[in-house]
Structure formats: structure tokens, C-alpha cells
Amino acid sequence: MSDLSHPTFYSITTEAIDLNELIERISLPTSGAACFFTGMVRGITTRDEARTTSFLEYEAYQPMAEQKMRQVADEIRLRWPSVQGIAIIQRIGRLDPGTPTVLIACSAAHRDTGVFEAARYGIDRLKEIVPVWKREVSPDGQEWIEGSYIPGHQD
């Protein structure tokens, strides 16, 4: 998944996301900046009205999800060649409020070389093309939450 000059790491996991480990994995001796985006489970969700979230349960079709994560990393590299390292992690399973669910991280030599934009692009593309589903469980019941993933969307 990675080479020494362009470390790239992506996975679907049930394990906690370790920021220190990931920064080590995507940093080079020339890295001076890293930008992380982490999504987490909200304890109160507002769609039509505010409701308490007891937990979320994430599922993914792992082989396809990891293939699409690789596509996202490849797209980042094409758009921001100055990005040195990339990590894309999606947790699955039961996750309680406050728990990180997804992480996109990019490293580069300097902060002004596109790491912020690359990380933002990464999370937006992940939501568009990576097949991950979530079920929201509350004291009032449960429902599958529709995301922006479009099956068969190849762009």
C-alpha cells in the first residue's frame, strides 16, 4: 500500500485510530506539516429535530471500500503532487458518541503546499465513492442514514 517516497496507508478497521502511529507512517524526513480531518459520532444529531444518538453502527464492503480509498489517494496525488504521505482510515462496528469514525491525513514539506485542501478533498471523495453505511441507534429506535455514496459512481 505504500512506498518510502510516498507513504500511503488506507484501511477499514474495528480498531481505534492512533494519530501518533499514523503521523509516523505518513511522514518523511522532509515533512514539516500534516493536516488531519477526523469525523466522530455526535451525541446529539439534528436533521429535522434534535435527537440523542446512543451509538452508530458502521458497515462496509471491505474489498471495494479499500479499492475506492486507494482511488481517493491516487486522486489526491494527481491534484497535489507536493503531498508526501496520505492516510485514509474508516472505522466499522459499534461506535459510541465522541468516538472518531474516519480519518484523512496528508503530510507535506510545508503547510502552504496543499495539505489542507488535499485532506478536505479526501473526506469529500470518501463520502462520495467509498461504500460505507451507518445505522443510527437512539432511545427512540434506529434507522439507516443515507449518505452521499452513490453505488456505481466511478468519477
Buried (B, 14 or more C-beta within 10 A) or exposed (E): EBEEEBBBBBBBEEEEBEBEEBBEBBBBEEBBBBBBBBBBBBEEBEEEEEBEBBBBBBBBBBEBBBBBBBBBBEBBBEEBEBBBBBBBBBBBEBBEBEBBBBBBBBBBBEEEBBBBBBBBBBBBBBBBBBBBBBBBBBEEEEEEEEBEBEEEEEE
